[in-house]
Structures are given as C-alpha cells and as structure tokens.
C-alpha cells in the first residue's frame, strides 16, 4: 500500500481505524484498572478503598465478558474474520491479566519471571498483528508468513523503544514496561546490560530477515521507518536512531511519593 496515494490509504482506513480504536479503548480500560490499583495504595486511608474496589471490579468484569465479541461479530459480518485474527484476539485478551499480574507483583515486591515478561511483550503487540492480518483480508491477499515473521521482530523493537521513552510515566502509572521488569528481575545495575543484549539479538534478526524481503519492499519499509524515527526525534527532542536507556528507578514507591508530593 502506497502511503503517497490517498485513494489507496482511505480505501482501507475506515475498517482499520475503527478496529484500532476499539482495541485502544479496551487497553485504556485495562490501564484504568492498573491506575486504580496504584492510586488505591494512597487513597485507601481517606476512606475510598471500597469505592476503588468497586471500580476495579466493574472494569475487570468488562474485560472478562467477551470484550471482543462486538468487534469480531462486525468483522465476521463483512467476511474479514479469520482464524489467525481470532487467535490474535485471544492474545490481546491474555495480555491484560498478565500485565496486571506483573504490575501487581512489582507493587507488592513479589518475584516475577523472565518468561512472563517476554510473553507479555509478545502479547502486547497483538494489536499490530490484528491490523496487519486485517489488511491482508481487506486486500484479498494470502498472508505472507515471511512478512509476519519480520514484523514480529520489528514489533518487539518498537515496543521496547516505546517503553524506554515512557519509562518514568509507566512507573508512575504502574503500567507494564520492559525496563521496569528487567530492573526487578536483574537488579538496577544489570538490567540495562541484559536488556541491551535482547535488543542486539533482535536487531541482528531484524537485519537478517530484512535481507530476505523483496528489495523494493525492504527499501520502502526502511525509508518509512527512517521518516518515523526522524519525526519522533523532533517530538521527543533527541535522536531516536540510537538506543538510549534511561537511568533506572531503584525505589519506585519513593519515586511515586516524591512526584505526588511535589504537585
């Protein structure tokens, strides 16, 4: 699909945009649950614990009662729902309780496993895969497994990059963040190195798979990727072409307390 041809983009945009918005709203609902758990630690002393618990229960029930049912029904009606898309919906649904489990463990100073963390990173990018698979259906094309394998690695790198940018905010909100998890597992001194090893391995796989793509497709992908990185650099005020791991927060509870106290 050529981004420079509006007629090509807008032909598929309504369905993709609606689906992306639906997924985003459900993810925001999960974020509210995490935020309530975090804020509930401090506000419970003011007699708000029962109210917070009711909201947590309400939001959790909403995510557990077939949250993708309406969207899957719509896609099926239009002949767009495939088994692979169904599986990715299951992945998205699996991510929310896993994120809550991991973030709750951090709040309660409990142990977490690297297996759960890596599983969560994979599940977290299911929304990308849903949209990519949906685009294949909209275009009437067979899914290219090589493309999907390449995008899987690209998704991992995007998720990690976003987490590094959002690190401090995710600590405040008690959201899933790969650096937060690595600090918990490996400690503050080893976490950046261990995460760097995962990034290096993924980049090597990315470069290897990129060479297997059609040369024109690879060129177009890299060109658009470079444009996005340049645009992001202007927004965040630093060069996103190089990896920058922020200073780790050793005591998250103290960090949140100081932030709240300063407001």
N, C-alpha and C positions, 0 to 999 in steps of 0.2 A: 504494500500500500504506500503510495507516494504522498508524503505529508505536504508537498508543494501543490497538490491538486485537490482543492477543497471538495470537489464533487466526489472524489474517492473517499475522503475522510468522512464527510457528512452522510454518506450513504449508510455507514455502519454506526455512526456516533450515537444515535438515539438509544439503541439497544445496549451498547457498551456503556454509555454514560449512566443509564438507568440501573444497570446491573452493578456498576462500580459504586454508585450512590447507595444502593441497597446494602451492599457489603460494608460500606463505610459507616452507615448508621448503626448496624449491628455491632461493629467494632467499637463505636463510640459508647454503646450501651455497656459493653464489657469494661471499657475504661472507667465508666461511672461507678461500676461495682468496685474496681480497684481503688478509685479515689475515695469512695465511702469507707472502705476498709482502712485506708491510710488516715483520713481525717477523723475517723471514729476513735482512733487511739487518743486523740487530744480532747475531742468534744464530749466524750462519754462522761467526763467529770462534770459537765454542765447539764446533765440530765437528758442528753439527746441520744443515748445509746439505743433505746428501744426504737426511736424513730429511724435511726440509721439502719438498724437491723431489718425493719420492715421494708425500707427501700432496697436494701441488698437482696432480700428475699424476692421482692417484686421483680427486680431486674434479672436476677438469676433465673427465675421461673420463665421469664420471657425468652431467654436464650435457650432454655431447655425444651420448650414446647414447639418443636418443629419450626425453628426460626426461618429456614429457607423454603418452607412449604409454598408460600405465595409466589416467590420468585421462580422456583422450579416449575410450578404449575403454569406460569406465564411462558417460560421458555419451552415447555413441552407443547403447549398450545400452538406455538409458532414453529414447531418441528426443530428446535435448536438444542434440546436437552439430550446429551449423550451419556453413556455410562462413565466415561472419563470425567465429564463435568460433574456428574453425581459424586464420584469419588473425591473430587477436589472440594465439593461442598462438605463432605464428611471430614476432610482435613481441616477446613476452616472451623467446623463445629468442635473438632477435637482440640484446636488451639486454645480456645477461651478458657476451659477449665485447667489446662496445663499451665497457661500463663498465670492464672490465679493461684495455682498450687505453688509455682516457683516464687512468685512475688510475696505470697503469704509466708513462705519459708524464710525469705530474706527479712521480712518484718519481725518474725518470731525467732530469728537467729538459729534456724534449723539447717541441716545439711541438704544440699542438692547434688544431683549427679550431672556429669557432663553429657551423658546420653539423653537426659531430659532436655537439657539446654539446646543441644544440636537438633533434637527432634522439634523443639519449639521454633527454632529458626526456619526449619524447612516448612513447617505448617503455617508459619506467619505469612509466607509469600504465596499462599494458595490463591489469594485474590488475583495476583498476576496471572497465574496459570488458568484460572477460570476465564479471564478475559481473553487470553491468547487462544484457548480452545474454542471459545465462543466465536472469535473472529474467523477461525478456520470454518466453522459451521456457516457463518454468515456469507462467507466467500464460496461456499460449496466445495471446499478443498479437503483432501485427506490430510490428517495430522502428520506432520513431518517429525518423526521421533528424534532425528538429529538436531533439529531446531529446538525442540523442547529440552533436550539434554543440555544444549548450550545455554539456553535461557535459565535453566535451573541453577547453573553456576553463576550466571550474571545476576540472578535474583539474590543469591547469597551475598554477593559483594555489595549489592545495593542496600540490602538490609543492614549489613554491618556498617557501611558508610553512614546510613541514616542514624543508626544507634550511636555512633561516635559523635555526630553533630548534636543529637538530642540527649546526650548522656546526663547532664545536670538536670534538665527538665524531667527526664524519666525517673531520676532518683526522687525528686520532689513529688511526683505523681504516683510513685511506686508502680511504674509500668515495666513490662519486660524490656530488658536491654542487655545485649550480649556482654558488654563490658561489665555491667553490674554483676552478672552471673559469674564471669571469669574471676572477678575480684573475690567473690565468695568462695569459689572452688580452689583457686590457686594462690590467693593472697594478693595484697596490693603490689608487692614487689615483682611477682612472677606473672601476674595477669597480662600486662601489656605484651610481654615477650610471647606468651602462649597464644594470645590472640593474633599476634603478628605472624606466627607460624601457620595458623589456619588461613590467614589472608594470603600469604605467599603460596601455599599449596593450591588455593582456589584460583589465584591469578595464573599460575602455571597451567592449570587445567583449562582455564578460560582461553589462554593463548593457543593451546593445543587444539581445542575444539574450533576456535575461530578459523584456523587454517583449513579445516575440513569443509567449511561452508562455501557456497558459491562465491567466487571472488567479488562480484558486484554487490551481492547481499552483504558480505563481510565489510566491504568498503562503506556502504550506506549505513550500516549499523554503527561502525566506528565513528563515522562522520557525525551522526546524530548524537552519539554518546559524548563526543567531544564538545558539541554545542551545548548539551545539557550541563556538562561539568563546568563549562565557561559561564553559563547563565547562573548556575548555583554559586560559583565563586564570587560573582558580583553581589549576590544576595547576602552571603554569609561573611563576605569581607576577607576571605583567604583562598588560596589556591587549592582546589579540590582534586588536582591531578596527582597530588602526593598524599599518602596516608598520614594523618595526624591524630595520635591517640591522646585524649585529654588527660590531665592529672586526675588520678583516681581519687575517689572519696572513700576514705577508710572507715569513717563513722557516719553512716547515712542518717541515723537518728539525730545526731548532733547537727549535721548539715541542715536537715529539715527544720529543726528547732531554731537555729540561727536565722534561717531565711524567714520563717514565720515571725520571729521576734523582731526582725528589722523592718517589717512592714507596718 
